[in-house]
Amino acid sequence: MSVQRKIIHIDCDCFFAAVEMRDQPAWRGIPLAVGGQPGQRGVIATCNYEARRFGVRSAMPSSLALRQCPQLLIVPPDFARYRAASQAVNAIYQRYTTLIEPLSLDEAYLDVSGQPHCQGSASLMAQAIRDAIRNEVGITASAGIAPNKFLAKIASDWRKPDGQFLVRPDEVADFVRVLPVEKIWGVGEVTATKLRQQGFYTCGDLQQLPLADMLRRFGKLGKTLYELSRGQDSRAVEPERERKSVSVEETYTRDLPDLASCEAELPGLLATLAQRLERTGSPRFRGLTVKIKFADFTQTTVECAGHSLDAANYRQLLHTGYARGGKAVRLLGVGVRLQEADPAMQQLELPLQHGRLPPG
């Protein structure tokens, strides 16, 4: 018999802010954010729950965050301390499984299928891991437990902060049926809006379409929508995955009409890219990339050699790429090509979150 997959997704609660509050007890209970200062076009990396009650959120310009919450304390990030806390959390994971896939400094998938700890109960293992993080690292974490990665990640957000949620195999159908379409991995704000315009508000709505119709309507995304809307996800937890690039992109609800409007978006995109790179441990890179998707859905990618986030180089890449289409733009992206890592010095693979911004 095959072993039932048991996946835990651990997500540390407001991680950067939590480390700051741990180390500065006087900051507990007040609205706190980690990020850049307003005068330097700063962006909020993360904030505690007291700040979130005022509408402050990650990726918000610091100037806007202060308007939302004038008493907000914004402190600069200290990635050395965050990495140390992340390593301590990872050491706790290692007690329960070697199948660990880091997504960022503060979250990871764990495959605990067939593990003997806690009588084999994934829920008890998740609770034990969260207790150890609280007692040994001094911060809290939330957990989702499910038969696959897609559901585990959604479940970890269900009881935040400092909680956990279990989706049993026989509960999957009922759980996913009522999920909003925006909960589906890969469905952003623009795609979710288009789905709702076609009458698809929940996964249950999408389940009414056969696969052939999904592929006809949505192309390659159709297969993903078909499977995930049914709670199907066969992806394995991959501890040894090596990232070859880091990028960020933005799909605009209104097309950017010309090159000047595209240039105006570059500083914000580069700031977010800098945040993502710093959060991954500042990996070395060898190339710079710009991706453009035009209003007619044609797209192009331009790249050049480079070892620093030079705004002038990105501007030149943007000019080159824009000239290939010369029309309104619906998506812009910037990124870097990473150098091949020494196998003994693998970097964590991390998604977009936030950190120190370049000046300007």
RAHUVEN-V783898 format. One record per residue. N is the residue number from 1. RES is the residue in three letters. PSI is psi in whole degrees, 0 to 359 (NA if undefined). OMEGA is omega as a letter, one per 20 degrees, with the letter a starting at -180 (999 if undefined). NEAR is the number of other C-alpha atoms within 8 Angstrom. Layout:
n = (N;N)
res = (RES;RES)
psi = (PSI;PSI)
omega = (OMEGA;OMEGA)
near = (NEAR;NEAR)
This chain:
n = (1;2;3;4;5;6;7;8;9;10;11;12;13;14;15;16;17;18;19;20;21;22;23;24;25;26;27;28;29;30;31;32;33;34;35;36;37;38;39;40;41;42;43;44;45;46;47;48;49;50;51;52;53;54;55;56;57;58;59;60;61;62;63;64;65;66;67;68;69;70;71;72;73;74;75;76;77;78;79;80;81;82;83;84;85;86;87;88;89;90;91;92;93;94;95;96;97;98;99;100;101;102;103;104;105;106;107;108;109;110;111;112;113;114;115;116;117;118;119;120;121;122;123;124;125;126;127;128;129;130;131;132;133;134;135;136;137;138;139;140;141;142;143;144;145;146;147;148;149;150;151;152;153;154;155;156;157;158;159;160;161;162;163;164;165;166;167;168;169;170;171;172;173;174;175;176;177;178;179;180;181;182;183;184;185;186;187;188;189;190;191;192;193;194;195;196;197;198;199;200;201;202;203;204;205;206;207;208;209;210;211;212;213;214;215;216;217;218;219;220;221;222;223;224;225;226;227;228;229;230;231;232;233;234;235;236;237;238;239;240;241;242;243;244;245;246;247;248;249;250;251;252;253;254;255;256;257;258;259;260;261;262;263;264;265;266;267;268;269;270;271;272;273;274;275;276;277;278;279;280;281;282;283;284;285;286;287;288;289;290;291;292;293;294;295;296;297;298;299;300;301;302;303;304;305;306;307;308;309;310;311;312;313;314;315;316;317;318;319;320;321;322;323;324;325;326;327;328;329;330;331;332;333;334;335;336;337;338;339;340;341;342;343;344;345;346;347;348;349;350;351;352;353;354;355;356;357;358;359;360)
res = (MET;SER;VAL;GLN;ARG;LYS;ILE;ILE;HIS;ILE;ASP;CYS;ASP;CYS;PHE;PHE;ALA;ALA;VAL;GLU;MET;ARG;ASP;GLN;PRO;ALA;TRP;ARG;GLY;ILE;PRO;LEU;ALA;VAL;GLY;GLY;GLN;PRO;GLY;GLN;ARG;GLY;VAL;ILE;ALA;THR;CYS;ASN;TYR;GLU;ALA;ARG;ARG;PHE;GLY;VAL;ARG;SER;ALA;MET;PRO;SER;SER;LEU;ALA;LEU;ARG;GLN;CYS;PRO;GLN;LEU;LEU;ILE;VAL;PRO;PRO;ASP;PHE;ALA;ARG;TYR;ARG;ALA;ALA;SER;GLN;ALA;VAL;ASN;ALA;ILE;TYR;GLN;ARG;TYR;THR;THR;LEU;ILE;GLU;PRO;LEU;SER;LEU;ASP;GLU;ALA;TYR;LEU;ASP;VAL;SER;GLY;GLN;PRO;HIS;CYS;GLN;GLY;SER;ALA;SER;LEU;MET;ALA;GLN;ALA;ILE;ARG;ASP;ALA;ILE;ARG;ASN;GLU;VAL;GLY;ILE;THR;ALA;SER;ALA;GLY;ILE;ALA;PRO;ASN;LYS;PHE;LEU;ALA;LYS;ILE;ALA;SER;ASP;TRP;ARG;LYS;PRO;ASP;GLY;GLN;PHE;LEU;VAL;ARG;PRO;ASP;GLU;VAL;ALA;ASP;PHE;VAL;ARG;VAL;LEU;PRO;VAL;GLU;LYS;ILE;TRP;GLY;VAL;GLY;GLU;VAL;THR;ALA;THR;LYS;LEU;ARG;GLN;GLN;GLY;PHE;TYR;THR;CYS;GLY;ASP;LEU;GLN;GLN;LEU;PRO;LEU;ALA;ASP;MET;LEU;ARG;ARG;PHE;GLY;LYS;LEU;GLY;LYS;THR;LEU;TYR;GLU;LEU;SER;ARG;GLY;GLN;ASP;SER;ARG;ALA;VAL;GLU;PRO;GLU;ARG;GLU;ARG;LYS;SER;VAL;SER;VAL;GLU;GLU;THR;TYR;THR;ARG;ASP;LEU;PRO;ASP;LEU;ALA;SER;CYS;GLU;ALA;GLU;LEU;PRO;GLY;LEU;LEU;ALA;THR;LEU;ALA;GLN;ARG;LEU;GLU;ARG;THR;GLY;SER;PRO;ARG;PHE;ARG;GLY;LEU;THR;VAL;LYS;ILE;LYS;PHE;ALA;ASP;PHE;THR;GLN;THR;THR;VAL;GLU;CYS;ALA;GLY;HIS;SER;LEU;ASP;ALA;ALA;ASN;TYR;ARG;GLN;LEU;LEU;HIS;THR;GLY;TYR;ALA;ARG;GLY;GLY;LYS;ALA;VAL;ARG;LEU;LEU;GLY;VAL;GLY;VAL;ARG;LEU;GLN;GLU;ALA;ASP;PRO;ALA;MET;GLN;GLN;LEU;GLU;LEU;PRO;LEU;GLN;HIS;GLY;ARG;LEU;PRO;PRO;GLY)
psi = (142;148;133;127;135;108;132;132;119;132;111;137;126;61;303;313;324;319;320;317;327;318;343;81;333;343;354;139;358;156;121;138;153;130;193;161;150;322;347;27;40;158;144;126;307;167;162;177;334;320;325;333;341;3;5;141;166;146;2;137;138;326;319;321;321;330;323;323;86;332;7;131;119;122;147;151;150;89;338;316;323;319;321;318;320;319;323;320;317;324;328;318;319;340;342;335;156;351;85;126;99;136;334;182;335;6;154;155;141;128;110;21;128;5;145;349;148;43;26;5;118;326;318;324;316;317;318;321;316;322;318;321;317;314;326;329;335;19;174;160;153;158;147;138;128;173;351;171;317;310;324;320;319;317;329;341;354;325;28;149;162;47;180;158;137;132;106;156;322;359;355;313;314;325;312;334;324;2;133;150;330;350;347;132;131;352;107;190;318;313;319;319;317;322;316;325;335;5;11;103;331;168;325;323;317;331;346;343;131;164;319;318;323;313;322;320;320;3;220;327;337;319;319;315;320;313;311;328;345;7;21;126;109;4;136;156;124;94;334;11;132;127;138;346;162;131;162;149;161;126;125;137;332;131;144;123;335;178;321;319;329;316;324;337;343;312;318;319;318;325;317;322;318;321;315;317;317;325;336;359;22;60;153;145;164;352;157;143;148;131;135;129;122;171;333;11;3;151;160;152;133;140;162;166;148;148;8;157;73;115;325;320;317;323;319;319;320;316;315;313;319;323;338;338;315;32;179;150;132;340;137;142;149;149;183;151;123;150;151;131;146;126;334;352;43;139;151;142;123;141;182;118;197;159;214;141;151;154;158;NA)
omega = (r;r;r;r;r;a;r;r;r;r;r;a;r;a;a;a;r;r;r;a;r;a;r;a;r;a;r;r;r;r;a;r;r;a;a;a;a;a;r;a;a;r;r;r;r;a;r;a;r;r;a;r;r;a;r;a;r;r;r;r;a;r;r;r;r;r;r;a;a;a;a;r;r;a;r;a;r;a;r;r;a;r;r;r;r;r;r;r;a;r;r;r;a;r;a;r;r;r;a;r;r;r;r;r;a;r;a;r;r;r;a;r;r;r;a;a;r;a;r;a;r;r;r;r;r;r;a;r;a;r;a;r;r;a;a;a;r;r;r;r;r;a;r;a;a;r;r;a;a;a;a;a;r;a;a;r;a;a;r;i;r;r;r;a;a;r;r;a;a;r;a;a;a;a;a;a;a;a;r;a;a;r;a;r;r;r;r;a;a;r;r;r;r;r;a;r;r;r;a;a;a;r;r;r;a;a;r;a;r;a;a;r;r;a;r;a;a;r;a;r;a;a;r;r;a;a;a;r;r;r;a;r;a;a;r;r;a;a;a;a;r;a;a;a;r;a;r;r;a;r;a;r;r;a;r;a;a;a;a;r;r;r;a;a;a;a;r;r;r;r;r;r;r;r;a;a;a;a;r;a;r;r;r;r;a;a;r;a;r;r;r;r;a;a;r;r;r;a;r;r;a;r;r;r;r;a;r;a;a;a;a;r;r;r;r;r;r;r;a;a;a;a;r;a;r;a;a;a;r;a;r;r;r;a;r;r;a;r;r;a;r;a;a;a;a;r;r;r;a;r;a;q;b;a;a;a;r;a;r;999)
near = (2;3;6;7;9;12;16;16;15;15;11;11;12;10;10;11;13;12;13;9;11;9;6;8;7;5;9;7;5;9;14;14;15;15;18;17;12;10;6;8;12;13;15;17;14;15;17;12;8;10;16;11;7;8;9;12;11;11;11;10;11;14;11;8;15;10;7;9;12;7;6;12;8;10;9;9;9;6;8;6;8;11;10;8;10;10;8;9;10;8;8;11;12;9;6;10;11;7;10;14;11;12;12;12;12;10;11;12;14;14;12;13;9;7;8;6;8;8;5;9;8;12;8;8;12;13;9;8;10;12;8;10;14;11;8;6;10;9;13;12;14;17;17;19;19;15;13;13;15;10;13;17;10;10;16;18;10;9;11;10;8;9;10;15;11;9;14;8;7;5;8;10;9;7;9;12;12;9;10;9;12;9;8;10;7;4;11;7;7;10;8;11;8;8;11;9;7;6;7;11;9;11;15;11;11;11;10;6;8;8;9;6;8;14;12;8;7;8;9;7;8;13;11;8;11;13;10;12;14;11;11;8;9;5;6;5;11;8;9;5;6;7;7;8;8;12;9;11;9;8;8;9;6;5;10;11;8;10;9;6;9;11;9;7;8;9;8;7;13;11;10;14;14;13;15;15;11;12;14;13;9;7;10;7;11;11;12;15;14;15;13;14;12;13;10;4;7;7;8;9;9;11;9;8;7;9;9;5;9;6;8;6;7;13;10;8;13;11;9;9;14;11;7;7;7;7;9;10;14;15;13;13;12;15;12;12;12;13;9;5;7;6;5;4;6;8;9;10;11;11;7;9;11;15;14;11;12;6;5;4)
